[in-house]
Amino acid sequence: MRKTKTTVIDDRMKRKKLEGVRIFVRDLFINGFRNRNGLNELVDNKGRAADESRQIIASILREYYKFEKKDGERYFIAIDTRENRHNPIHNIWKTKTFSGADIMMHFYILDYLAQNRGKNIEITRESIFDYLQGITSYDENDEIRLFEKKDGTELAVSENLTKSKLYDTLTEMTELGITIRNRGANGYCYSLADSYDVDTDMLDFASEVMPISTVGSYLLDRQDPSASIFAFKHNMISQVVDDEVMYALFEAINEHREISLDVYSRTTKQYSSKTLLPLFIMRNVQTGRQYVACWSEETGYYKPIRLDYINLRRRSKKGVVDDYSSIKGKCKELYKHSWGVNIFNTDLPPRRVMFTIQVDETREYIAKRLMREKRNGKVEELGDWKYRFNMDLYDPVEILPWITTFYGSIIELEIDDEVAMAKLKGNFKKMIENHTESKEALDA
């Protein structure tokens, strides 16, 4: 059985190369049309690293990886979410090379554990090794099956096995949830993990929209194929490239720990190490961007950080924070008076924003949108098709773009902030001027 040779992500492609793939997939899918110089810019002008990442993507997403001849070759990823039942970008986390010997070893280990399931014996690494040593494998001609090594020599199964390799395999199987490892009287002992029947429809949903959706995709791969009951009009599939970052953050959140990460700065265009305390994850449903709300002990400030700006290459866990609940609670209180993802570290009181709209039965959808999109604001129904919105904000300027979408229906407006009010009036005046100029041009 020959070793599989393909250009894909494997264990030898360490964090550095996976980060390159992650950056390439996001950029080529969202922005697209990068030439070779543009690809080099994504990995700091390292041509070889760019070529490796491009080849990996071409292998993993071969159906969707395109290029066009225009001013040289320009590359992009084109995925029509209407025609794909499931997100193909999940594959960047699943692809790996393996040999025939690796496959056989996994099957033999699982067979041995299954034979002894329910028996009151400890299955240690040594007992598994002894079992594998006694195996003779035959091919279709009843001859001993041999495994080819890189130098071309052939060795039998028992000679191609080492305790170190077995330990690595068992560790990997445990991390994947295939086996369970417990401390026994004679060292670590192993058993098969329990299997569960999972609702396929639930996994269909989880693999597309839930946080760390790649987990749902992995589980769905183990189910029998069936027709999906879900269809997505707008599906932010590029978020999948940040699943490993989100998993690391969830671990820190669950353990109430600080974590050291490399964070990209749009100002310096470089990564720098930051020690942060992650509190919760936020997702912008309009742009698809994902953020983590953090507390920095060094600066004494809360801040939101985009997940696509985080690099896990040099991550490390720090100490447990005793007053974690208090810090997180204060952050949530700040967010009650924020319209976007910004966190305002200020002692100034929030300012009131209030406006009233009036519609009729033909424009009831406007009132429904107001109630649906109010976030932490309050909407009061006044009667006669009038609806009043109220919210206290640290920065009322944040909400102005949303308020302008109700122009034509607003009959009353108050903002306890001179800067925000002046900006809103200026925008309204400019809109009227543009409308007047357009009308005059049409009349002429």
RODREN-39839 format. One record per residue (C-alpha): residue in one letter; x, y, z. Coordinates in nm, 4 decimals, decimal comma, always signed. Example, Ala and Ser with C-alpha at 12.3 -4.5 7.8 and 13.67 -1.06 7.14 Angstrom:
<sites>
resn xx yy zz
A +1,2300 -0,4500 +0,7800
S +1,3670 -0,1060 +0,7140
</sites>
This chain:
<sites>
resn xx yy zz
M +0,0000 +0,0000 +0,0000
R +0,1629 +0,3225 -0,1152
K +0,1771 +0,6451 +0,0801
T -0,0754 +0,9021 -0,0362
K +0,0983 +1,2030 -0,1955
T -0,1101 +1,5178 -0,2231
T -0,0493 +1,8867 -0,1562
V -0,2702 +1,9324 +0,1487
I -0,2449 +2,0368 +0,5100
D -0,0787 +1,7722 +0,7256
D +0,1000 +1,7555 +1,0605
R +0,4226 +1,8867 +0,9087
M +0,2518 +2,2069 +0,8006
K +0,2703 +2,3830 +1,1318
R +0,0785 +2,6836 +1,2588
K +0,2697 +2,9185 +1,0272
K +0,1367 +2,7567 +0,7099
L -0,2149 +2,7123 +0,8436
E -0,2266 +3,0821 +0,9264
G -0,1339 +3,1558 +0,5655
V -0,4153 +2,9328 +0,4397
R -0,6593 +3,0997 +0,6775
I -0,5634 +3,4479 +0,5535
F -0,5725 +3,3436 +0,1863
V -0,9143 +3,1768 +0,2061
R -1,0729 +3,4790 +0,3731
D -0,9174 +3,7348 +0,1400
L -0,9693 +3,5467 -0,1859
F -1,3313 +3,4711 -0,0984
I -1,4288 +3,8173 +0,0288
N -1,2051 +4,0457 -0,1807
G -1,0784 +3,8150 -0,4550
F -0,8831 +3,8894 -0,7709
R -0,5322 +3,8899 -0,6268
N -0,2311 +3,8591 -0,8555
R +0,0975 +3,7046 -0,7406
N +0,2200 +4,0324 -0,5924
G -0,1079 +4,0706 -0,4057
L -0,0770 +3,7172 -0,2669
N +0,2780 +3,7873 -0,1510
E +0,1541 +4,0943 +0,0370
L -0,0766 +3,8725 +0,2442
V +0,2241 +3,6861 +0,3865
D +0,4709 +3,9755 +0,4107
N +0,6147 +3,9325 +0,0609
K +0,7371 +3,5779 +0,1231
G +0,6952 +3,4318 -0,2244
R +0,7517 +3,0692 -0,1291
A +0,5017 +3,0853 +0,1583
A +0,2472 +3,2453 -0,0740
D +0,2933 +2,9715 -0,3365
E +0,2562 +2,6985 -0,0734
S -0,0646 +2,8507 +0,0626
R -0,2022 +2,8949 -0,2891
Q -0,1278 +2,5308 -0,3751
I -0,2925 +2,4092 -0,0556
I -0,6082 +2,6084 -0,1277
A -0,6105 +2,4857 -0,4886
S -0,6082 +2,1283 -0,3552
I -0,8684 +2,1734 -0,0809
L -1,1117 +2,3991 -0,2688
R -1,0351 +2,2883 -0,6245
E -1,3989 +2,3273 -0,7365
Y -1,4160 +2,6871 -0,6185
Y -1,0605 +2,8130 -0,6706
K -1,0508 +3,0155 -0,9915
F -0,8197 +3,2442 -1,1834
E -0,8642 +3,4700 -1,4802
K -0,6221 +3,6032 -1,7405
K -0,6433 +3,9794 -1,7081
D -0,3271 +4,1829 -1,6560
G -0,1669 +3,8526 -1,5622
E -0,3301 +3,5733 -1,3602
R -0,5628 +3,6937 -1,0855
Y -0,6922 +3,4471 -0,8269
F -1,0219 +3,4279 -0,6390
I -1,2551 +3,1831 -0,4618
A -1,6119 +3,1710 -0,5941
I -1,8687 +2,9818 -0,3855
D -2,2404 +3,0117 -0,4594
T -2,4084 +2,9504 -0,1232
R -2,7387 +2,8828 -0,3013
E -2,5955 +2,5770 -0,4754
N -2,3902 +2,4327 -0,1881
R -2,5758 +2,2410 +0,0753
H -2,2885 +2,2744 +0,3202
N -2,0010 +2,5126 +0,3619
P -1,6962 +2,3764 +0,1708
I -1,4548 +2,5958 +0,3672
H -1,4865 +2,3476 +0,6569
N -1,2452 +2,1313 +0,4573
I -0,9441 +2,3450 +0,5502
W -0,9653 +2,1988 +0,9021
K -1,0279 +1,8391 +0,7911
T -0,7650 +1,7718 +0,5258
K -0,4594 +1,5662 +0,6153
T -0,2197 +1,3160 +0,4602
F -0,1883 +0,9604 +0,5872
S -0,0296 +0,6306 +0,4878
G -0,1680 +0,2816 +0,4501
A +0,0110 +0,1798 +0,7689
D -0,1660 +0,4603 +0,9585
I -0,5051 +0,3355 +0,8395
M -0,4319 -0,0269 +0,9266
M -0,3034 +0,0653 +1,2729
H -0,6223 +0,2579 +1,3504
F -0,8392 -0,0363 +1,2454
Y -0,6351 -0,2888 +1,4465
I -0,6486 -0,0718 +1,7590
L -1,0239 -0,0235 +1,7298
D -1,0725 -0,3979 +1,6689
Y -0,8740 -0,4878 +1,9811
L -1,0622 -0,2381 +2,1979
A -1,3959 -0,3657 +2,0611
Q -1,3037 -0,7273 +2,1406
N -1,2383 -0,6378 +2,5056
R -1,5259 -0,3952 +2,5513
G -1,7152 -0,4644 +2,8743
K -1,4450 -0,6922 +3,0122
N -1,3043 -0,6088 +3,3537
I -0,9454 -0,5707 +3,2338
E -0,7119 -0,2786 +3,1896
I -0,6072 -0,2233 +2,8282
T -0,2737 -0,0459 +2,8462
R -0,0444 +0,0769 +2,5709
E +0,1798 -0,2241 +2,6342
S -0,1065 -0,4727 +2,5884
I -0,2119 -0,3004 +2,2656
F +0,1486 -0,3102 +2,1452
D +0,1753 -0,6829 +2,2216
Y -0,1494 -0,7454 +2,0339
L -0,0310 -0,5537 +1,7266
Q +0,3041 -0,7364 +1,7345
G +0,1226 -1,0666 +1,6869
I -0,0749 -0,9539 +1,3807
T -0,0028 -1,0956 +1,0411
S -0,1867 -0,9189 +0,7617
Y -0,2518 -1,0852 +0,4263
D -0,3376 -0,9389 +0,0881
E -0,5801 -1,0797 -0,1711
N -0,3196 -1,3424 -0,2775
D -0,2824 -1,4726 +0,0795
E +0,0632 -1,3210 +0,1025
I +0,1839 -1,1198 +0,3996
R +0,0955 -0,7562 +0,3474
L +0,3988 -0,5309 +0,3518
F +0,4216 -0,1566 +0,4059
E +0,6447 +0,0575 +0,1882
K +0,8777 +0,3063 +0,3562
K +1,0215 +0,6246 +0,2047
D +1,3544 +0,4588 +0,1168
G +1,1768 +0,1858 -0,0773
T +1,2462 -0,0994 +0,1686
E +0,9542 -0,3161 +0,2781
L +0,8876 -0,4132 +0,6370
A +0,6162 -0,6289 +0,7907
V +0,3544 -0,4744 +1,0168
S +0,5242 -0,5906 +1,3375
E +0,8599 -0,4455 +1,2283
N +0,7065 -0,1132 +1,1210
L +0,5623 -0,0479 +1,4663
T +0,7281 +0,1325 +1,7557
K +0,5982 +0,2174 +2,1013
S +0,6544 +0,5853 +2,0294
K +0,4447 +0,5706 +1,7126
L +0,1718 +0,3791 +1,8941
Y +0,1677 +0,6391 +2,1732
D +0,1291 +0,9205 +1,9179
T -0,1547 +0,7350 +1,7453
L -0,3405 +0,6671 +2,0709
T -0,2952 +1,0292 +2,1786
E -0,4387 +1,1505 +1,8488
M -0,7344 +0,9092 +1,8714
T -0,8040 +1,0327 +2,2254
E -0,7913 +1,3975 +2,1191
L -1,0349 +1,3201 +1,8369
G -1,2752 +1,1565 +2,0824
I -1,2413 +0,8073 +1,9305
T -1,0900 +0,6563 +2,2439
I -1,0935 +0,7396 +2,6154
R -0,7756 +0,7453 +2,8240
N -0,7823 +0,7034 +3,2022
R -0,5185 +0,6564 +3,4685
G -0,5076 +0,2908 +3,5777
A -0,3065 +0,0851 +3,8229
N -0,0463 +0,0076 +3,5562
G -0,0388 +0,3448 +3,3816
Y -0,2765 +0,4811 +3,1210
C -0,5511 +0,2477 +3,0044
Y -0,7703 +0,2884 +2,6982
S -1,1275 +0,2132 +2,5934
L -1,3610 +0,2975 +2,3083
A -1,5561 +0,6190 +2,3438
D -1,9337 +0,5965 +2,3529
S -2,1218 +0,6757 +2,0340
Y -2,4495 +0,8643 +2,0194
D -2,7239 +0,9003 +1,7646
V -2,7492 +1,2690 +1,6777
D -3,0361 +1,4355 +1,4971
T -2,9141 +1,5060 +1,1425
D -3,1358 +1,8121 +1,1069
M -2,9769 +1,9598 +1,4189
L -2,6295 +1,8990 +1,2760
D -2,7409 +2,0511 +0,9453
F -2,8169 +2,3705 +1,1329
A -2,5154 +2,3541 +1,3651
S -2,2680 +2,3071 +1,0798
E -2,3741 +2,6332 +0,9180
V -2,4711 +2,8946 +1,1757
M -2,3610 +2,7962 +1,5261
P -2,0308 +2,9094 +1,6795
I -1,7430 +2,6733 +1,5935
S -1,9656 +2,5250 +1,3240
T -1,6812 +2,3015 +1,2044
V -1,7582 +2,0730 +1,5008
G -2,1089 +2,0253 +1,3610
S -1,9617 +1,9585 +1,0173
Y -1,7300 +1,6890 +1,1573
L -2,0238 +1,5144 +1,3255
L -2,2393 +1,5482 +1,0155
D -1,9752 +1,3631 +0,8129
R -2,0460 +1,0551 +1,0266
Q -2,4180 +1,0568 +0,9483
D -2,5945 +0,9027 +0,6516
P -2,6575 +1,1622 +0,3780
S -3,0100 +1,3040 +0,3820
A -3,1983 +1,5969 +0,2338
S -3,1524 +1,9176 +0,4332
I -3,4622 +2,0966 +0,5607
F -3,2708 +2,4264 +0,5832
A -3,1918 +2,6857 +0,3197
F -2,9904 +3,0001 +0,3864
K -3,0472 +3,3238 +0,2006
H -2,7459 +3,5008 +0,3500
N -2,4856 +3,2693 +0,4982
M -2,1564 +3,4108 +0,6281
I -1,9484 +3,1062 +0,5353
S -1,6091 +3,2770 +0,5648
Q -1,6439 +3,2828 +0,9462
V -1,5341 +2,9188 +0,9480
V -1,1686 +3,0193 +0,9080
D -1,1823 +3,1685 +1,2603
D -1,3248 +2,8560 +1,4284
E -0,9945 +2,7537 +1,5871
V -0,9457 +3,1044 +1,7258
M -1,2981 +3,0973 +1,8675
Y -1,2368 +2,7557 +2,0249
A -0,9220 +2,8842 +2,2007
L -1,1159 +3,1864 +2,3275
F -1,4053 +2,9704 +2,4511
E -1,1560 +2,7563 +2,6439
A -1,0171 +3,0669 +2,8158
I -1,3702 +3,1975 +2,8856
N -1,4770 +2,8647 +3,0340
E -1,1678 +2,8496 +3,2563
H -1,1792 +3,2235 +3,3473
R -0,8193 +3,2557 +3,2278
E -0,6189 +3,5260 +3,0591
I -0,4638 +3,4308 +2,7270
S -0,1638 +3,5674 +2,5400
L -0,2238 +3,6162 +2,1657
D -0,0739 +3,7908 +1,8656
V -0,3124 +4,0694 +1,7608
Y -0,2898 +4,2609 +1,4318
S -0,2920 +4,6403 +1,4355
R -0,4367 +4,8314 +1,1410
T -0,2247 +5,1294 +1,2464
T +0,1184 +4,9632 +1,2513
K +0,0278 +4,6834 +1,0040
Q +0,2010 +4,4390 +1,2383
Y +0,1186 +4,1740 +1,4991
S +0,2060 +4,2311 +1,8643
S +0,1653 +4,0090 +2,1673
K -0,1289 +4,0975 +2,3935
T -0,2392 +3,9407 +2,7216
L -0,6166 +3,9658 +2,7407
L -0,9068 +3,8290 +2,9401
P -1,1788 +3,7177 +2,6916
L -1,5343 +3,7689 +2,8179
F -1,7789 +3,6810 +2,5388
I -1,8065 +3,6512 +2,1605
M -2,0071 +3,8927 +1,9453
R -2,1167 +3,8549 +1,5840
N -2,2189 +4,1337 +1,3474
V -2,5093 +3,9960 +1,1456
Q -2,4697 +4,2678 +0,8816
T -2,0996 +4,2260 +0,7976
G -2,0394 +3,8723 +0,9282
R -1,7450 +3,9919 +1,1360
Q -1,6866 +3,8289 +1,4728
Y -1,5437 +3,9995 +1,7807
V -1,4357 +3,9032 +2,1295
A -1,4999 +4,1440 +2,4155
C -1,1851 +4,1557 +2,6314
W -1,0456 +4,3141 +2,9442
S -0,6815 +4,4240 +2,9486
E -0,5204 +4,4326 +3,2918
E -0,2247 +4,6203 +3,1417
T -0,4282 +4,9159 +3,0109
G -0,7245 +4,8896 +3,2473
Y -0,9651 +4,9085 +2,9529
Y -1,2301 +4,6947 +2,7893
K -1,1919 +4,6486 +2,4151
P -1,3438 +4,4515 +2,1260
I -1,1039 +4,2592 +1,8993
R -1,1888 +4,1139 +1,5605
L -1,1287 +3,7397 +1,5484
D -0,9688 +3,7652 +1,2050
Y -0,7057 +3,9940 +1,3610
I -0,5940 +3,7212 +1,6056
N -0,3055 +3,4851 +1,5322
L -0,2672 +3,1689 +1,7432
R +0,0931 +3,1014 +1,6435
R +0,2330 +3,1980 +1,9853
R -0,0675 +3,1639 +2,2141
S -0,0285 +3,0696 +2,5783
K -0,2660 +3,0378 +2,8703
K -0,2172 +3,2623 +3,1707
G -0,3521 +3,2577 +3,5245
V -0,7113 +3,2248 +3,6432
V -0,8813 +3,5572 +3,7257
D -1,0680 +3,5411 +4,0567
D -1,3045 +3,8350 +3,9987
Y -1,3920 +3,7210 +3,6440
S -1,7707 +3,7411 +3,6981
S -1,7442 +4,1001 +3,8232
I -1,5319 +4,2083 +3,5243
K -1,7670 +4,0401 +3,2788
G -2,0739 +4,1871 +3,4475
K -1,9355 +4,5408 +3,4179
C -1,8616 +4,4857 +3,0490
K -2,2198 +4,3735 +2,9854
E -2,3472 +4,6843 +3,1629
L -2,1345 +4,9007 +2,9310
Y -2,2779 +4,7205 +2,6297
K -2,6307 +4,8046 +2,7379
H -2,5443 +5,1616 +2,6381
S -2,3536 +5,0830 +2,3179
W -2,5109 +5,0486 +1,9747
G -2,2230 +4,8710 +1,7978
V -1,9300 +4,6598 +1,9134
N -1,7322 +4,9498 +2,0612
I -1,6881 +4,9520 +2,4374
F -1,6729 +5,2984 +2,5910
N -1,4516 +5,3073 +2,8999
T -1,5832 +5,6321 +3,0447
D -1,7166 +5,7747 +3,3672
L -1,9473 +6,0126 +3,1762
P -2,3187 +5,9265 +3,1876
P -2,4874 +5,7956 +2,8715
R -2,6935 +6,0413 +2,6614
R -3,0582 +5,9966 +2,5698
V -3,1663 +5,9266 +2,2124
M -3,5369 +5,9437 +2,1351
F -3,7378 +5,9566 +1,8149
T -4,1004 +5,8921 +1,7205
I -4,2233 +5,7546 +1,3895
Q -4,5749 +5,7546 +1,2450
V -4,6864 +5,5039 +0,9835
D -5,0169 +5,3610 +0,8603
E -5,1542 +5,0163 +0,7815
T -4,9719 +5,0099 +0,4460
R -4,6363 +5,0819 +0,6136
E -4,6715 +4,8658 +0,9219
Y -4,3551 +4,6815 +0,8171
I -4,1546 +4,9924 +0,9178
A -4,2851 +4,9693 +1,2741
K -4,2104 +4,5972 +1,2823
R -3,8533 +4,6644 +1,1696
L -3,8158 +4,9268 +1,4427
M -3,9209 +4,6745 +1,7071
R -3,7066 +4,3996 +1,5564
E -3,3872 +4,6070 +1,5294
K -3,4088 +4,8061 +1,8540
R -3,1306 +4,6034 +2,0236
N -3,1045 +4,7326 +2,3841
G -3,3417 +5,0212 +2,3153
K -3,7096 +5,0335 +2,4088
V -4,0014 +5,0854 +2,1709
E -4,3298 +5,2202 +2,3048
E -4,6536 +5,2032 +2,1030
L -4,8362 +5,5367 +2,1428
G -5,1464 +5,4639 +1,9367
D -5,2621 +5,6129 +1,6056
W -4,9751 +5,4214 +1,4379
K -4,7130 +5,6118 +1,6389
Y -4,4094 +5,4369 +1,7891
R -4,1416 +5,5914 +2,0126
F -3,7837 +5,4623 +2,0449
N -3,5717 +5,5375 +2,3547
M -3,2123 +5,4454 +2,4403
D -2,9273 +5,5851 +2,6495
L -2,5925 +5,5713 +2,4646
Y -2,2358 +5,6628 +2,5538
D -2,1782 +5,7633 +2,1905
P -2,5013 +5,8637 +2,0099
V -2,3077 +5,9116 +1,6829
E -2,2977 +5,5299 +1,6550
I -2,6728 +5,5077 +1,6053
L -2,7088 +5,7854 +1,3445
P -2,6808 +5,5613 +1,0334
W -2,9656 +5,3467 +1,1676
I -3,1836 +5,6470 +1,2505
T -3,1444 +5,7840 +0,8973
T -3,3107 +5,4692 +0,7595
F -3,6364 +5,5946 +0,9139
Y -3,6302 +5,9379 +0,7407
G -3,9754 +6,0095 +0,6049
S -4,1465 +5,8473 +0,9021
I -3,9869 +6,0453 +1,1893
I -4,2142 +6,3123 +1,3394
E -4,0113 +6,3859 +1,6534
L -3,6409 +6,3578 +1,7355
E -3,4291 +6,4386 +2,0428
I -3,0602 +6,3647 +2,1073
D -2,8914 +6,4894 +2,4256
D -2,5617 +6,5380 +2,2436
E -2,4778 +6,8490 +2,0422
V -2,2177 +6,6785 +1,8212
A -2,4502 +6,3943 +1,7247
M -2,7433 +6,6285 +1,6663
A -2,5381 +6,8628 +1,4473
K -2,4073 +6,5689 +1,2450
L -2,7571 +6,4315 +1,1935
K -2,8909 +6,7697 +1,0813
G -2,5956 +6,8087 +0,8450
N -2,6612 +6,4677 +0,6899
F -3,0311 +6,5491 +0,6527
K -2,9544 +6,8849 +0,4894
K -2,7116 +6,7225 +0,2484
M -2,9685 +6,4599 +0,1567
I -3,2290 +6,7296 +0,0772
E -2,9753 +6,9185 -0,1360
N -2,8891 +6,6061 -0,3330
H -3,2578 +6,5289 -0,3804
T -3,3246 +6,8849 -0,5020
E -3,0345 +6,8748 -0,7475
S -3,1513 +6,5427 -0,8853
K -3,5081 +6,6700 -0,9265
E -3,3890 +6,9849 -1,1040
A -3,1737 +6,7772 -1,3377
L -3,4703 +6,5563 -1,4271
D -3,6996 +6,8561 -1,4835
A -3,4413 +7,0152 -1,7125
</sites>
